[in-house]
Amino acid sequence: MIFERKVIYAQDIMIFTGRSRSYAYKILNQIKAFYGKSKASLLTIKEFADFHGISVEDVETSVLGKPK
């Protein structure tokens, strides 16, 4: 069975946006607040993509190196 990672981390956001670690954490916290999640909760790649209006495939390709 193949497991695919569904959670997005600050490092992933840094890779995707080309921005700093502090910016990545700021974005994570904004998305968590938008979805009503606690600071300790994890965010999915889908939640990140939906929040920004981009496709999940684009995020996965950039961050996880998955082909389209």
Contact map, one row per residue, 1 for C-alpha under 8 A:
11100000000000000000000000000000000000000000000000000000000000000000
11110000000000000000000000000000000000000000000000000000000000000000
11111000000000000000000000000000000000000000000000000000000000000000
01111100000000000000000000000000000000000000000000000000000000000000
00111110000000000000000000000000000000000000000000000000000000000000
00011111000000000000000000000000000000000001110000000000000000000000
00001111100000000000000000000000000000000111100000000000000000000000
00000111110110000000000000000000000000000111100100000000000000000000
00000011111110000000000000000000000000000010000000000000000000000000
00000001111111000000100110010000000000000000000000000000000000000000
00000000111111100000100100000000000000000000000000000000000000000000
00000001111111110000000000000000000000000000000000000000000000100000
00000001111111111110000100000000000000000000000000000000000000100000
00000000011111111111101100000000000000000000000000000000000000000000
00000000001111111110000000000000000000000000000000000000000001100000
00000000000111111100000000000000000000000000000000000000001001100000
00000000000011111110000000000000000000000000000000000000000000000000
00000000000011111111000000000000000000000000000000000000000000000000
00000000000011101111101100000000000000000000000000000000000000000000
00000000000001000111111100000000000000000000000000000000000000000000
00000000011001000011111110000000000000000000000000000000000000000000
00000000000000000001111111000000000000000000000000000000000000000000
00000000000001000011111111100000000000000000000000000000000000000000
00000000011011000011111111110000000000000000000000000000000000000000
00000000010000000000111111111000000000000000000000000000000000000000
00000000000000000000011111111100000000000000000000000000000000000000
00000000000000000000001111111110000000000000000000000000000000000000
00000000010000000000000111111111000000000010000000000000000000000000
00000000000000000000000011111111100000100000000000000000000000000000
00000000000000000000000001111111110000000000000000000000000000000000
00000000000000000000000000111111111000000000001100100000000000000000
00000000000000000000000000011111111111101010000000000000000000000000
00000000000000000000000000001111111111000000000000000000000000000000
00000000000000000000000000000111111110000000000000000000000000000000
00000000000000000000000000000011111110000000000000000000000000000000
00000000000000000000000000000001111111000000000000000000000000000000
00000000000000000000000000000001111111101000000000000000000000000000
00000000000000000000000000000001100111111000000000000000000000000000
00000000000000000000000000001001000011111000000000000000000000000000
00000000000000000000000000000000000001111100000000000000000000000000
00000000000000000000000000000001000011111110000000000000000000000000
00000011000000000000000000000000000000011111000000000000000000000000
00000011100000000000000000010001000000001111101100000000000000000000
00000111000000000000000000000000000000000111111100000000000000000000
00000111000000000000000000000000000000000011111110000001001100000000
00000100000000000000000000000000000000000001111111000001000000000000
00000000000000000000000000000010000000000011111111100000000000000000
00000001000000000000000000000010000000000011111111110000000000000000
00000000000000000000000000000000000000000000111111111111001000000000
00000000000000000000000000000000000000000000011111111111000000000000
00000000000000000000000000000010000000000000001111111100000000000000
00000000000000000000000000000000000000000000000111111100000000000000
00000000000000000000000000000000000000000000000011111110000000000000
00000000000000000000000000000000000000000000000011111111011000000000
00000000000000000000000000000000000000000000000011001111111000000000
00000000000000000000000000000000000000000000110011000111111100000000
00000000000000000000000000000000000000000000000000000011111110000001
00000000000000000000000000000000000000000000000000000111111111000001
00000000000000010000000000000000000000000000100010000111111111110000
00000000000000000000000000000000000000000000100000000001111111111100
00000000000000000000000000000000000000000000000000000000111111111111
00000000000000110000000000000000000000000000000000000000011111111100
00000000000110110000000000000000000000000000000000000000001111111100
00000000000000000000000000000000000000000000000000000000001111111100
00000000000000000000000000000000000000000000000000000000000111111110
00000000000000000000000000000000000000000000000000000000000111111111
00000000000000000000000000000000000000000000000000000000000010001111
00000000000000000000000000000000000000000000000000000000110010000111
